[in-house]
Amino acid sequence: MNRVNPKVLLHSKWTKTQVTAKEKHFAVIEVEFDDNQKVISCVVEAVMTRNQYQINWRDLKQPSLWRQGWV
């Protein structure tokens, strides 16, 4: 399981294990917190295409979906 700290999630880099439309490397560009400092929104951007996707930040913990860093 990948270790993900919500406080340092912004600007972190990730590699998707299943490439879709030549989008493999991503960076977290936006993280929104509620009043209790819990993540309520996470947006990643594909490096090559600049497409943006809102994801569940907890999915980043799954090594079958994501690997930390640009591998």
C-alpha positions, 0 to 999 in steps of 0.5 A: 500500500502506498503511504499518502499524507494528505498534508503533502499531497499537493504537487506530488507526482504519480504514475498510473499503472494502467495507461489510458490515452497515453496518460501515464504520469500525473501531478496533483494540482489541487487539494481541497480540505473541509473545516476539519482538515479532511480532503474533500477534493483532489484533482490530478493533471496528466503531464503530457496532455494537461487533461485534469481529472477529479479523483478520490485521493484514497485511490492513490494508496492502491498500488494496483492503480497508482505508483508514487513518483514518475516511474 
